[in-house]
Amino acid sequence: MHYYTINQNGIAEIKGFLSAAHKPHHFDDSMVQAWASAAEFQLGEGNGASIEISSFYSKSGRTETFTVSAAGIDAHEIDE
């Protein structure tokens, strides 16, 4: 069995996405980690490592979705 974590590459990808797509806002490390935790949750559910910005908060006025690349994800094996 595996569990997945977002690594530093993934954190950097999320920061880049937020700065490009989210309405102006300062994101501290704990806020970015919360977004990473949401992506980890999606992985645990069998989905891609995706996060979403609602239309209200996006610069475009549309819902924006981002998926962390494979380089931004670490897989860990769990012995059962």
Secondary structure, 3 states (H helix, E strand, C coil): CEEEEECHHHHHHHHHHHHHHECCCCCCHHHHHHHHHHHHHHHHCCCCCEEEECCCCECCCCCEEEECCHHHEEEEECCC
